[in-house]
Amino acid sequence: MGAPAKSAGGLPAVVSSLNHVFRQAGVVRGTKGMLKLNQKNGFDCPSCAWPDPEDHRGVAEFCENGAKALASEATLRRADRDFFAKHPITELAAHDDYWLEQQGRLVEPMLLEHGATHYRPVSWDDAFCIIADELNQCATPDEGIFYTSGRASNEAAFLYQLFVRQFGTNNLPDCSNMCHESSGCALKASVGVGKGTVTLKDFDAAETIFVIGQNPGTNHPRMLSALQGAVRNGASVIAVNPLKEAGLLAFKHPQEAGGMLGLATRLSSQYLQVRINGDMALFRGIAKALLEMQNERPGTVFDGAFLHDHTHDAAAYLTLVRETPWTRIETLSGITRAAIQQAAQQAAGGAKRVISCWAMGLTQHRNAVATIQEVAHVHLLLGAIGREGAGLCPVRGHSNVQGDRTMGIFERMPDSFLDKLESVFGFTAPRHQGYDTVMSIKAMHDGKGRVFIGLGGNFLSATPDTEFTAAALRRCVLTAHVSTKLNRSHLVTGRRALILPCLGRSEVDLRNGVEQFVTVEDSMSVVHMSRGALRPASDDLLSETAIVAGIAAATLSTRSTAPWLEMSSNYDLIRDKIEAVIPGFESFNQRVRTPGGFRLPNAAGQRRFETPNGKACFTPNPLSIAEPAAGQLILQTLRSHDQFNTTIYGLDDRYRGIGNERRIVFLNPEDMKQRGIRPLAPVNITSHWHGETRHANQFLAIPYDVPAGCAAAYFPETNVLVPIDSVAEQSNTPTSKAVMVTIVPA
């Protein structure tokens, strides 16, 4: 345990990046990969979805996260048939997630038979037949559950949802259900589109940037370059986060001489260390401060013309704001009235070019949708949407999670999408709502989910209530996972289990001797190509697209007229079908071959609000907060610096001063003193939910700069504490950022 860092980036980030890449992939393979990473003629980073610069690309157009993701994928280590013959599944399950990650790339399909102790090799044809047989034995198509992670390409995702719907269900849970589903619900109702409204260039013109409930230094470090550029152009960054995070304080650009020499650019001009789940109260307070300023200087704060022409129900919302007392706002947010007024004055100054960015710190709460709408309300009052330098910016955490949703990975796609799918492919699509992630877990647990297929991801480690989810997976007759590396979900299985190894994003994809490329969509709706450059880890690997097509052809057989195998051999054919089904993809094959790709239409970004009444809508939500009972703390789960989502690259958290340990919990020093807990002492954590308790024992207590009553710990280790029934209203997202716990010495 050391002192937390005061800035992100710099020479340590460069050293860490090169160390990971060269140690795993070697100098030659690693260098080739880095030179193609995020380049217009290369492959898209398999890490986060932060957009690439439109006008220029650096030689090293990646961050430390991207380097770690490349190292993981390009590694020379292999988990082959000899590895699985050597290690029984009970032994593998005893290892931690970091050890599993370090065993290397999967190289051929593997089958775990019922009662077997070891995985054994199986041919691709036999693997597809096993899946087809189990799916076709389902009493109803709804016994099949088809999960998608955010790493799948547009082409693979489109084929996947087509297969699932031709099979007869809308059971398409995905990682969005656990991250930005709340953003989609909130923004769709408020501004008519479930995506962000800004472009990367808007950061250059912004005057105020709120960075809320996110840690860009660890989760999407390339965002720091955009924030640095904005600050140098005169913008003020207002950080809103319960923990002091290095990446919100200052940035040493690792591709600038000053950054390499240790010179940092200060990022946040104001740091609002809000209570966990106090964000709704904070933005209600900003709205109240703006209203008071408007009353003092009529016509100078609110954008009256925008409110009149483009919004609905502003009067009802402002009445609610007037009636909310400052004492309640200060108590719930943990921020003083003076600090809130300072933030409001900054947002209302100049041309009101305000951008608000947020991530899981807002989305994984019971009142997440209402909280995000409260952020949107501030923008609507200022007219800070649909013009240069202003707008709403949910920051997606996985490289193509937004593209997967565009492609139809959703349990309740609109009828317009299903109508088009039917007309293009000549079948009747199911119209009933499918299972989202939480519903899928419950269905498997209740015996209503028979077959689970995961297109990427690590379902068990990513989901809440780990023991409940594990029991659910074990009740399936078959679990099958499309993966590049060994993970926990391969070790907690149904009666039978398949591992289907796929090509990585960085690898050359040859189909019948012809090199293919795929496409992805970033956080700001830019669709662009991704073409692998490295030799595949094994000649037996198939692309995600080919695997999906193989499963579909074996399962549906003559019930489908879709040319599955032809499409899997020529991805242009898939893109032609995407163009025929999804608006905005006109001339898809031609436009995506333009270096840098193209941006999908965004009506809200042009002040066209596709809501039922055609206007941006205020929603007068009652102010709320997650409040722990007496003696309890509120705990949020978060990432360490050496992980991306559930992939553990190392055991350090450099920016927070933690080395060689993951079972730790960050606590306010006064809370520790009250509980008789010494620094680095082992503690046991118990979560409380409607009379139920869940336990995570033997964690080390770390004193940290976090508000009183609040705590934080890494996932997936503390996902066991998140109750399966504790979810966000409307979005059904697990409340991983608001777990009520007691913590006692072990």
N, C-alpha and C positions, 0 to 999 in steps of 0.2 A: 504494500500500500504506500503510495507516494502522493505528492501534492497534485491536484488536478491541473491540467494544462490551461493556459490563458489564451491560446490561439491554436488554430488547426493548420495543417499543411506543412510546408517547409521541407527542409532536408530530411527529417525523420520519415515523412510520407514517401519520399523518393526511395530512400533506403529500404523501407518496408516493402514497397511495390516490387523493386528489383529482386529483393531477397526471395519473396514468394514465387515470382515468375521463374527465376533462374534455378531455384532449388527444386521446383516441381517439374518444369518443362525443359530445362536445359537452356543454354545460352542461345543456340541457333534457333530452335523451335520457338522459344519464348520471345526472342527479338522479332522474328517474323510475325508472330501473333500480335505483339504490341504495335507494330507498324501498320497493321491492317484494322486495328480495333477502332471502331467509330469513324473510319474513313469512308468517303463517298463510294469508293470502289472496294470496300472491305465488308466487315461483318459488324452487326450491331452488338453492343455490349450486353451480355446476358445478365447483367446486374440491374440497376435501376432504370427508370424510364425518363430521366431528365433529357431534354432535347439537345440535339447537336447544333452548333452555330450554323446559320444559313450561309454566311458569306465567307467564312474562313475556317480552316481546320488546322490545328497545330500538328506537328509531327507526332507528339504524344497527346492524342485527344482522348485521354482517359484519366481516371482518378485512382486512388489507392484501392477503392472497392472494385473497380473494373479490373485492375491488375490481379487482385486476389481471385476474382471470378475466372479470369483467363488462366491463371495458374492452376486452379482447380480442374478446369476443363481440359487443358492442354498437358496435364501431368503425364509423365512417363510411367507412372505406377499403374498396375493392372490388378483388378480383382477377377481372376479368371477361374476356369473349372478346377484347377489345382487348389486355388484358394478356398473355394467352397467345399471341396473334398476334405480339406484339412480341418475346417472349422465347422463344427455342428452349430445349428441355429441357437441352441441354448448358450453356447460360448459367445457367439456374436452379440446376442442380446445383453450380455453382461458388460459389454464395453460401452463407453460413453460416445456421444455423437461426434466428438472431435476425432476419436480413434477410427470410427467408421468412415468418416470423410477422408482420412489419410490413406485408406487402403487402395485407392486408385479407381480407374475407370472400369466399368462393367463392359464386357466384350462379347457376350453371346447370351441368348435367352436361357433362363434358368427356371426350373420347375421344382416346387416343394410339394410332394405328394402328401396325402392325408396320412398322418402317423410317421412320416419320414423324419429323420434327424438332420439330413443335409439337403441343400438344394443340389440338383443335378442338371446337366445340359439338356436342352430340348430343341428341336428344329423350329424354325419360324412357322412352317406349315402346321406342325403339331400344336404349337402355341396358339395359333389362330383358331384351330379346330376346337381346342379345349374351351376357349372363350366362347366360341359360337355355340357349342353344345350346351354349356351352362346357361347362356342367355336364352337360348331357344327352349330350355326347360322351365323358364320362369312362368308362373301362373298368369302373370300379367306383365306387360313391358315395364310397369312402374316398380318391379322388383329389381330392375337394373339401375345402378347409380353411377354416373359418369362425371368424375371430377376433372377440373382443369386448373393448372397453375398458370401464373402470368408469363411463363417463359415460352409457351407454345406460339408458333408463328401464326400469322393470319391464315395461311393456306391450311395448316394442320387444324386450326380451330374451326374454320369453315367446314371442312370435311367432317370433323368430329360432331358438330351440332347437326349437320345434315344426316349423318348415320344415326345419331340418337333419336332424332325425330322420325326418321323412316322406320326405326325399330319400334317407335310408338309411344315415346315418353318425352317429357320436358325436364327430366331429372338431370339438370346440368349445374350442379353446385360448382363454385369456383372460388379462387382466393379473394376476389372482390367482395364476396359475402362477408369476409372477415376483416377487410380493410376499408375501402372507400365506398361501400354500399350506402353508408349514411350520407356521404357527399352527393351521390347520385340522386337519392331520394329528396334531399333538401334542395338541391339546385334545380332539379326537374320541376318541382313545385314552385320555386321562387322565380326562376328565369327561363324555364322551358327547355333546358338542356342539362344533362347530367354530367357534363364535362366542364373543364376550365374554359375561361373566355379570353385568356391572354396569349400572346406569343412571346418568344424569348426577347424579341426586339423591344417589347413594352418595358422591360426592365431598364433599358437604356434611357427611357423617357420618364420613368416614375419619379415622383417626389417623396412618396412615403411607401414603405414596404413593411407590412406586418408579416412576421414569420411566427406562426402559431402552432404549438403542439408538435413540433418536429425538430429533429437534430440533424441538420444537413451535413455537418462535419463527419458524421459516421454513416448516415443513411443514403445520402446522395451528394457526395463532396463536390461534384462539378457545379452544383448550384452556388457554391461559394464564389466562383469566378464571376457569375452574374451579379451576385450581391456586391462584390468588390467593385465591379464596373459601375453599378448604380451609385454606390457611395462616392466614387470618384467623379461622377457626373452631378453630384450635389444632393442625392437622395438621402433620406434618413431611414434607417432600419430600426423597427421597434420589435424586439424579441419578446415573445410571450411563452414562458415555459416554467414549470415548477423547479427544474434543475438548472443550475448554471452549466451551460455546455460550451466547450471551447470553440466549436464551430459557429456559435452565435456571438462570440465576443470579438474575435479577430481572425485574420487569415493571412498566412504567408504563402503567396502563390508559388508553387514549386517550379513553375516554368519561367519565373522572373528572377533576375539576379538578386534583387532586394529580398525576395522571399527565401531564396536559397541561403542568403547571408543572415537570415533571421529577422528581417524587417517586416513587421506585420501591419496590415491595413485594419484599423478598427472598424468593425461592422456595426454593431448595435449602438445607437445613440441613446436608447432607453431600453432597459431590461425589466420587464414586468414579471416578477416571479410569482405567478398566480398559484393559488391553491389548486390541487388536482380537481378537475371538473368545475373550477371557478370561471372558466372562459365565457360561459353564457352571461354570467353576471357582469364580467368585465366589458363585454361589447354592449350590453344593455346600458352600462355606465357611460360608454363612449357616445352612444346614441343620446343619452340624457344630457351629456355635456354639450353635444352639438345643438340640441334643442334649446338649451339655455343661451348659447351663443347666438342662435337664430333669433330668439326673442329680444336679445340685446341689440342685435344689428340686423333687423328684418331684411330679407332678400339677399344677404351676403354669404350665407352659410349653405343652406339647402339649395339644390338645383330645382327651383320652382317649375321651370318649363318641363324638365324631365319628369318630375313627380306628377305633373298634370297630364302630360301626354302619354307616358309609358308605364305608369304604376297603378296598382289597385289596392285600396284599403290602407293607405298611409295614415289617414285620420284615426282609424281604430288603433293602429299600432302606436301612434304618438300619444294617444290617451293613456295607453298602458304604460308608456315610458314616463309620462308625467306622474302617474300614480305609484311608481316604484320608488321608494325612499332611498336616499343616498346611504343611509345606515345599513340597509339590507344589501345594497350593492357592494359596499366596502366589506361587510362581514363575509358574504359568500365568495367574493373574488379574492379576498386577502390583499387587495391593492387599495391604496388611499385615494380619496377623492381628488386630491391635488395631482397625483400621478396620472389618474385617468383623464383629467382635464388637460394635462400636458399632452397626452397622446392624441386627444381629440383636436386640440389646437393645431398640432402638426398635420393631422389628416385634412383639416379644413383650410389650411393655408395654401397660397399660390393657386395653381390651376386644378387642385384637388385630384391630382394624378396618383391614385392610391391602388396598390396591389395588395391583396391578402393571400398568403400561402399557408397551407396547413396540411397536416398528415394525421397519423393515428392518434395523436394527443387530443384531437377533437372527435374522431369518428367512432372510437370504441367506448362510448358511454351510453347510459340509458337515454339521456336527453340529447344524443349526438345530432340528430336531425334538427331539432330546435336550436341547438347551439350554432350550427353552420348557417341556419337561416338568420340568426342574430347577426352574424358576420355580414351576410348578404344585405341585411337591412341598412347597415352603415353605408354600404356602397350605394344602395338605392337613394338614400337621403342626399348623398353628395353627387349623385349622377355619375359615380365613378365606375362605370361599366360601359363597354361598347365604344370606347375611344382610346386614343393613344396613351400609353403609360398607366392604364387603369384597368382593373378587372379582378376576377376571382380565379384562384390558382390552386386547386387541390393537387398535391404533388404525389404522383403514383409511385409505389414502391417496387414494382417489378417491371421488367423491360417491355412486355407486351400485354399487360393486364388490361389496358384500355382497348387495345386492338381486339383482344379476345371477345370483349363485350360487343364491340362494333360488329364482329363476325357472327354474333348470335349466341354466344355462350351466356345464357341467362335463362332462369327457370320460368320467366314470364315475359317473353318477347311480345311486342305489340302485334295486333292482327295484321297490320300492313306488311310487316316482315314475313309473317307466316303465309299470307296470301301470295306474296311474290315467290316464296320458296316453293309453294305448291304448283304455281303456274310454270315455273322453270323446270322443275324436276318431276312433275306429273304424279303426285301422291297427295294423300290427305294428311296434313300435319295435325298432331294432337293439339288441342286448345286448352286443356285443363292445366292449372298451375303445377309445375314440378317442385321438387325438393330443392331448397337452398342448402347450405352447408350444415347448419344446425338441424334442420329438418331431416337431412340425410342421415346424420348420426343417430337421431332418435328412431328413424325408420329401421336402420340396421339393428339397433339395440332391441327393437320390438319385433324383429323377425320379418319385417316388411321389406327389407332390402336384402336381396339374395346374392347379387354379384356386384362387386365394387371394382371400377376401373379408374385409375388415376393417370391422366395425361400430364406427367411431370409433377413436381412438388413432393412434399413429405407430409402427407395428410395427417398422420398421427401426431407429429410434433408441431404442426401448424395450428391445430384445432384446440378448442378449450377442453377442460375437464378430461384430462388425459386418461385416467383410469376408465371413465365411462366410455370414451371413444374407443379405447383398446378393447373393451368388452363388446362394443358394437361391431368392430371389424372381425373379431373372432367368431361372431355368429353368422358371418357370410359363408357361402359354400365355396366362393372363389374371390380372391383379391388379386388384382393384376396392376402393376405399376410400370409406366414408361419412364425410364430414368437414365441418367448418365453415371451416377455414383450410388454406392450403397448408403441406405439411410434407415432410420428406425422403422419406417412403415413396412420394410421388407421383412421385419423380424416379428411383427405382431400381425398375424395373418388369419385368413379364413381357413376352412378345411383344406383347401389347396391354394397355392400361391404361385404367381408368375412374376418374374422380373423380365421386362422387355427393354433391353438396352438400346439407346438411340444415339444418333449423331449429336454432337454439340454444335452450338451456333458458330463456333470458330472453324469447323471442319468442312472440307470439300464434300459436296453432296452430288454424287454421280448417279444418274438413273439411266440404265441402258447405254452407258458410255457418254451421256450428255450431262454437262454440269448444270445444276439447277441453282436458283436463288429463291429466297423467301422474302416476305415483307413483314414489317412491324409498324405499330403506331405509337408515338411517344406521348408524353403527358400533355402536349399542346396540339394534339391531333394531326401531327405531320406523319404521313405514311411514306416509308422509304424502303429500299431494298437492303438485304443483308446476304452477302455471299461469302461462304467459308473459304479459308485460305490454307488451312493446315491439313496434313495427311490424317485420316481418321484413326482413332485408337485401335480399330480392328476392322478387318474386311467383312466381318459378320454383322456390323452395325447397320441398321436401317434408320432413315429419317423418321421423325414424328409423323410426317405426312404419309409416308409409305406404311408405317405401322397402323395408323388409323384406317387407311384404305384396305389393308389386308384383313383387319378385324371386320370391317363393314362387308367386304365381299364374301367372307366365309360365313358371316352371320345371316346376312339378308339373302344371299344367293339370288334366285330368280324373282324374289319379292321386290327387288329394286332394279330399275332400269338405268340408274346412274352408272356412268363408265368409270368405276372405281379404279381399276388397274391402269386404265389409260391416263386418268388424271394424276395418279401417283407417279407416272413416268414422265409427265410433262406439266409442270406447275403453271404454265401459261393457260392451260385448259381450266384449271381451278380459278385463276384470276378472271377469266372470261365469265365464269359462272358468278363469281362475286360481283362483277360489274352488272350482271343481269338482275341481281337480287337487291343490292344495297345502294341506295342513293349516295351520290358523291364520288362514286368510283368509275365514272365515265372514262372511257379510253384508258382503263387501268394499266394494261400491259405497256402502253406507250408512255404514259406519264410517269410511272414508277421507275422507268429506265432513265429518266432525267436525273442527273446527280443531285442528291439531296431530297428527291421525291416531291411530294405535294401536300398541301394542307387541306383537310376535309372542311366542308362548310360548317360554320358555327354561327347560327342565327343570333344568339344572344350577344356575340361579339360585334354584331352589326346593329344592335338595338332592335332586333326583331325577336319578340318573346313568344315562343310557341307553347303557351299555356292555354287552357280552355277559353279564357277571356281575351287572349292576345296581349296581355300586359304582364309586366313583372309584378309579383304579388308579395305584399307584406303579410306575414302570418303572426298574429298577436298571441304568441305562446306564453303561458305563465312561466315566470322565472323559477328555476329549480336547480338543485345541486344534489350530488350524491353525498349523504351525510353519514359518517360512521357513528355507531352507538358508543356509549361511554366505555372508555378503555380500549376501543378499537382504533386502528389506523386505516387509511385508505391507500392501497398499494397499486401502482401501475407496473405493468411488465414493459420491458424495453430491450433493445439490442445492445450488445457490447460492440466495441470498435472492430473486433476480429470476427465478425459474423455478418452474413447477409440473409435476412429472413431466418430460416431454420438451419442454414449451412454454417457450420462452425469452422472457421479457417485457423483459429488459434485460441489461446487461453488468456490473452491480454486485452485490456481495455485502456489503451495508452492515454487517451485524452482525459479519462477519469482517474488515472493514477493507479489502476489495478493491474497486477501481474500474476499470471499463472493460476488463476482461479475463476470459476464461474458461479459457484454456489455462494453468492454474496447477496446482501440486502443493504441498500443505502437508507440511512435513517437520520433524522434530525438529532443533533447531539442532546438537546433537552429531552426529547422523547426517550432516548437511550438512558439518560440519567434517571428519569422517573421510573423506568422499568428495571433498573439495576443491571444494565447491559454495558459491558466494557467494550472498547474498540477491539475488533477482531475476535470477540468472543462468539462461540457457536450458539445459535438460536434456533428455535422451532417456530414455524409460521403456520397458523391455522386460519383458514378463511371461513366466513360465516354467511349463510344464505338460507333464510326462512327455516331456521332450526337445523339445517344440515351443516356439517363441518367437513373440510378437506384439509389435508396436511402436507406440508413440505418441510422436512426436518434437516437439521445439521447444515444451516447456512451461517456464514460469517457476517457479523454486524459491522458495517462501515459507516462511521460518522461522515455526513456530507451536507453540503449547502442545499437543503431542501426544506420547504415550509413545514412548520410544526404540524403534526397530525398526518403527514404524508410519508410514503415509503416507495421504494422502487427496487426491482430485481429483474434479472434477465429471463427472457423466454428462450427456449421452450421449458427450461427447468421449473418455472413457476406456473406454467399453463395448467398443471394439476390443480391449482387453487381456483381456477375460473369456473364458476358453476355453469352447467350446460343451459340452464333456464334463465340466466342473467344476460339479457340481450337488450339492444337498443330498440326503442319504440320505432315502428315502421320498417326499419332496415333489417332487423333481426340479427344484427352484428353482435358477436360476443363482447361483453364489457370488460375487456382485458386491461383497460386503463383505470378501472374503478372497482377493485376487489377489497371488500371489507375484511380486515385481518386482525388477529391478536398475535403479538410476537413476545416470546418469553425465552429466558435463558435455557439452553438445552441441558 
